[in-house]
Amino acid sequence: MNYWLLKCEPDHDYSYADLEKDGKTVWDGVSNNWALKFIREVKKGDKAFIYHTGKQRCVAGIANVVSDPYPDPNENNEKLAVFDITPDKPLTNPITLSQIKEDGRFDEFHLVKFSRLSVMPVTKEQWELIIVLSK
């Protein structure tokens, strides 16, 4: 199993609460080549943090990846890939970007080093640390 972080804009686009309400969604709208490379590496059974951008800037919840990547059915471009996710659970205490940046154990985290990337891998150690910090 691999771990990922998926960014969304809760005030204008989509939030973890929306995922809980919908029960399942297609993770789409990504066109950055590096993020698309990561999307192609996502596999059914992986876990993903849902990260709220904008005013919130926090890891808000956990999602389950329930499909392998596939071509975006709404786009006429074979390079664009999507995958399906379902909600797992919200974090009891969302972890803010400030908390992550202040903790030296996250210095190599893509969220810190490449903050504009919308889909990124999370190491097992980073995943476990965020889980611990959220309790």
N, C-alpha and C positions, 0 to 999 in steps of 0.2 A: 504494500500500500504506500502511496505517495501522498504528500500534503501540499496544499495550495492556498493562496490568498487571492480572493476575487474582490475587486473594488466595485462599489456602486454608489450612486448619488441618491441618498434617501429622500432628499427634499424635492428632487425634480424627476427622478427616474424610478428607482426601485430600492427597497429596503429589506432587511431581514424579516421584518413584520409582514411585508408583502409576500415573501416566500412562504412564511408560515400560513398565511391566509390562502394562497394559491395551492399549496401542497406540492407543487412541482413547477419548474420553469425551465426554459431553454436559456442557457447562458450564451448570449450573443452580443453583437454590437462592437466587437473587437476587430480593429483593422491594423494595429501596430504589428509589424513583422515579428518582433521579438516576443510579444505577447502571444501571437498566433503560433509561434514555435512551441511555446509552453502549452497552449491549448492542445496541440497535436500530441503532446506527451501525457495528457490526462487520461486516466483509465477508469472504467467502471469499478467501483469499490474504493476509490480514493476519497479522502476527506478534504474539505476546504473551509477556511475561515471566510466569512463574509465581512468585508471591511467597508464601513461607511465613510465616504469622503465628505467634502463640504464643511459645514459647521461642526459636525460631530467628530470626525477624524478618529475613529476607533474600530477595533475588532468587536463586532456586535454579536456574531453567532457562528454556528458550525453547520455546514451543509454536507450532504452525501452526494457523491457523484454517482449517478445511476445509469449513465451510458458512456460508451466510448465516443470520441469526437466523430462528427460527421459533417458533410458539407452543409453550409447554411441554406436551408430551403427557401429563404426569403431573398436571397441574393443570387445574381447571375455571375458569380465569381468563384471558381473552384478553390481559390486560395483561402477563402473565408470559412472557418470551421466553428462549430458550436458543440455544446454537450448539454446534457440534462442534469439538473440537481433537484434534490428534495431537502427540506429542513431536517436538521437533527435536533439542535437545541440552541437557545440563545445563551450567551455567556451571562452568568450570574452578575458579574461585574465587568462590563466592557473595558477593554484595555485600550487606552488612548495612545495616539501617536507620540505624545509627549513622554508618557511612561516608557515607551519602547526606545525612544531616542536617548533618554536619560540613563538607560540601563546598558552598560558596556557589553553585556553578553549578546546584544543585538547589533553590534557594530557592522557585522557582515551580512545582516538581513537585507534582502532586496528592497524591502519597504523603506529602509533608511538610505541605502546607497542609490537606488533607482526609483525614486518616489513617484514618478509619473507613469510607471508601468502598471497596467490594469489587471494583469494576471501574472502571478509569480510563484515560484516554488517556495516551500517552507521546509526547512530541515526538521527532522524528527526532534532534535534538541530544542529548536525554536518553538515548535508546536507544543511540546510538553511544558516548556517554560511559560508560554502564554496561558495554557490551561491552568497551571499552578497559580499564576498571578491573578487569574480571574475568579478565584474562589474566595 
